[in-house]
């Protein structure tokens, strides 16, 4: 690993990490993979809103993004809050795949499929639960109905569980056209792995990364989690040592959200073994120190990337974006969701499929879209979405851009919000000028809190459904 160069991309951990402020501002809040968040989706959402958005002639110049949700997992990880189905029955994936193929045809009929697909993502669950033949079938059906850009132009990614993916699987995925992958690790410590029911020896992870490099994947990302049972600064430091030796292009280091009232499998873990709030902060500081010290760019929230990675380059160009999979380099795509619980964004519409397999299957079997919830954004929603996106991705607001795009005077339209942010400015988290707002270094780790100031729905939402911002 190269040593970190000096300059603004590599601020010191001391400038990023202010434990007094992190403790004071820690609260429950959205991750803003969308605005409005899914809590504002309506059960009486009219499907015609989605169909009109899909047929909008004004969108014909934009590319498409496709998301496929594969919900199956062979074993359950106790910390997980994803929409998943835990099963040993591999036959269930064949029935699900048959419906996915019908849904692809249904969705494709609504769009001008001459619009190229520049982004594709398989998530879950565990997409590598599918057999090699099933993966090939799903990709073949996708090519049948949609036009995917070339390997050099497109971002085609998949979430991989090393316990389900041999090096042969990685070669197969590359041959199918995937050029980016992310893999879950969470922690290498065997005591922690037993506590979270995810036994994953180091060699499993290393073999996947080696195979991905050998087959020419453009980017390799790894997920870690801090705040898990039995984690200590010492034990997690060893995990980071190992991870830096593996040197992935991207790292997502999430703070574990313990919400057993929402996710019953979390009750399998002994809450008394979780790190204390002070220990969580110490773990977070360790992450920031080690990764920025090793040359990773702190993108924002939980994400770090090497300066050569597409995420870091996109942030430097101010083209970074957020969608339902997190940070993205494709800002203007219409996103089509496939599979149970998947969410799409088409024009000014968010639409979510039935969350349960039975509801999803019933709709597809009747030849209908599986969309059950959604929302059409108002003019105010669109404005606030753009503000929150700019804060989360580019760590700044240039007021003239919003004034030109929306015909407003920013200081007048958001006087209450700017006034609330004065306290943030006093704490050194933001700097408010006549023509712009900048997130200061100490504010980068609290950017969710800053964005929340512009969220007009927070007073109406059940805040306990969101994770902690720190």
C-alpha positions, 0 to 999 in steps of 0.5 A: 500500500502506498503511503498517503500523500499530503493534501486535502484528499487526506485530512488527518484523523484529528481533523475528521474525528471530534469525539465531543461533537460525535457524541453530542450529535449522535441521533437516529436519522436517515441514510438518504439513499432517497429523499423522501425516504421509504417511510413516505411511500404510499400504499395507495400509490397509483401505478399510472404514475409509474407508467407515465414516468416510464414513458416520459419522452423527456427521459429518452436521453438518459441511461437506465440502471437495473437493480435485481434483488435476490433475497435468498441466504443459506444461513442467517447473519444475526446482525442483518436487517436486509429483506431476505429469505433464509433457506437450504432449499435451492429449488426456491431460486428456480421459481423466483428466477422464472418470475424475475424473467417475466418481470423483466419483460413486463418492465421492458415493455414500459420503456424505450429499450433503445436507452442503454443500460450503464449500471446494473446491480445484483443485491440481496440476500445473497445473489451468489445463492443462484447456480452458475446456470441460473446466473447465466439465464438471468443475464441472458434474459436481461440482454434479451430485453435491454441494451447494456453498454460496453464493459468499458462504459458500464458499471455492472456490479454484484454483491458476493458472499465468499462462503458461496463463491469459489474462484470459479464463480468469480471467473463465471461472473466476469464472463457474464459481464460483471466488472465490479464486486463487493463482498461482505466480511464484517470482521475477521475475528473468530469470536465475533464471527461466532457471535454473529453466526458468520463463520468466514475464514480469511482464505475464503475472502482472500481467494475471492479477491485474488480471483477478482483481480486475476480476472480483471474486475474494475473495482473490488469493495469490502464491507466491514461493520464496527460495533458488533458483539465482542469487538474491541479496538485491539481485535478490530485493529487486527481485522484492519491490518488484514484488510489493508494487506488485501487492499480492496479498492473500496471499503464500507465500514458501517456502524452496527444498528442494534434494533431487535424490535425491528429485526428479530434475528438480532435477538440471538445476540447478547446485547451485553456483549456489544461495545459501549458508546465510548467503545464504538467511538474508539472503534470509529476513530480507529477506522478513520485513522487507519484507512486515511493513514493508508491512503484511502479517501474518506468519501463520506458517511461509511465509505472510503476509496482509493484515489484511483477508484471511480468513487473518489474520481466522481467526488472530485468531479462533483458527479457523485450520486446516491441511490438505493444501493448507496454511493453511485457514479451514475447520477442521471439514470432511471433506476428499474427495480426487479424482484421482491422489495426492490425499489426503482426511481423513474423520473420523479417517481419512487416505486417499491415492489411487494416486500414478501415473496408471496405478494411478489409472486401473486402479482407476477403470476397475474401478469401485473407489475409487482409495485405495491408502494411508492410516491411521486415527488412534489416540486419541494421534494425535488428541490430538497432531494437535490440539496440533500444529495449535494450535501451527502455527495459533494459536501457543499451547496452552491446557492446559485445552482439551486437559484438558477434551476428552481427560480428561488432565492436560497437565503429566503427559501431556506432561512429557517434551515440556515438559521438552524445550521448556525449552531453547526457553524459555531461547532465548526461543522459547516461554513455558511457564506453569502453564496455557498455552504461548505461542510467542514472536515469535522462535519464530514462524519456528521453529514447525515445530521446536516442533511436532516436539517433540510428534511421536512418530513422528519417530524412526521417519521418514526425516528426509531426506524432509522439507524444512529448517525454515529 
